[in-house]
């Protein structure tokens, strides 16, 4: 009986782990982009890249913390697929060099934009999950010419505890 129970447990665990696959996982370089569309649906954003390839994006914003981005060559073959709303991607942004277009192509449309008149800065904000633990917002600040001048991360107030609930 215990052997059957062990087999059942292993099978159940395998099913649970199979359900943990992330949307950007399981694609192979050179595979046709139709595999992406079959699994993820039509992309919500498409951007032309300088080398003639395209970036296809499947954001979960405004409430989600992930954006799956796939680069496909001119023949429609997958070059890469990854989750772009994460620190290792954000840290590629080059202060003083990147423009609004660079941020848009790399991260998709922001969840929120704002303008701070005293700073003379437009801010684009993206929701993300850092280290699979901390809900954060990542902000890109642009000068009036649309050049990136500052980045900042802050806790996402959407996931902050309701302090009023405890009378604080």
Residue, then its C-alpha position, 0 to 999 in steps of 0.5 A: x500500500x505504501x508503494x502505491x501511495x509513494x507512486x501517487x505522491x510522485x505523480x501528484x508532485x510532477x503535475x504540480x511542478x509541471x504547472x509551475x512552468x513560466x510562460x517564457x519557458x519551454x521555447x527553443x531557439x529557431x522554433x517558429x513564432x507560431x509556437x509562441x502564439x499557440x501557447x500565449x495568444x497574439x502578442x499585445x505589443x510588437x516592436x521593430x528592432x534595429x537589426x530587422x528582428x521584432x520583439x513580441x510582448x505579452x504583458x500582465x500589467x496593469x496588475x501583474x508583475x511579468x512581461x514575456x518578451x520574445x525576439x524573432x528574426x525576419x523569418x519568424x524564428x525565435x531568437x530568445x524568450x524571457x521575462x523582462x520585468x526583473x532587475x537584471x533587465x532593468x539594470x541594462x538601461x543606460x542613464x543619459x543614453x536611453x530614450x523613451x523609445x528604448x524603454x518602451x521597446x525593452x519593457x513595453x508600455x508602462x503601468x503608469x506615467x506621471x509628470x513632476x513639474x518641479x523636476x521637469x521629469x516624466x516618469x514611467x512606472x512598471x510593476x514587478x516582483x523582485x527575487x520572487x518575494x518583494x513586490x516593487x515598482x521600477x521608475x524611469x525618469x525622462x528629461x524634457x528631451x525624452x532622455x533617461x536621467x534617473x531610475x528608482x525602485x520602490x515598494x509597490x503600495x498595492x501589496x503593502x499591508x493595510x495599516x489602518x486595519x490595525x489602527x496604526 
